Amino acid sequence: MSNGINYVAASEGGLTFGIETSNGTINRRADTIVDGVELINKYGVANEVFGSSSMDFAAEEGFADDDGAIKFWNRILEAV
């Protein structure tokens, strides 16, 4: 597994990232697109990124609809 963001989950209207580092896995949160861009710039994105099932049911995690978390993640990637 490569270092960087390798897991994304919807959580309370934001995204939680699982990040593999040389010291183990850490978690960080993005509540805005700027937060997400900063985290990608700091940690990078792994070769494979897995999504929690919460990404498919984002309305249950505070997004306006079930596509909200995936749209948010895609906006972050586009902004990088």
ABEGO torsion letter per residue (X at the ends): XBBEBABBBBBGGBBBBBBBBAAEBBBBBBABAAAAAAAAAAAEBBABBBBBAAAAAAAAAGBABAAAAAAAAAAAAAAX
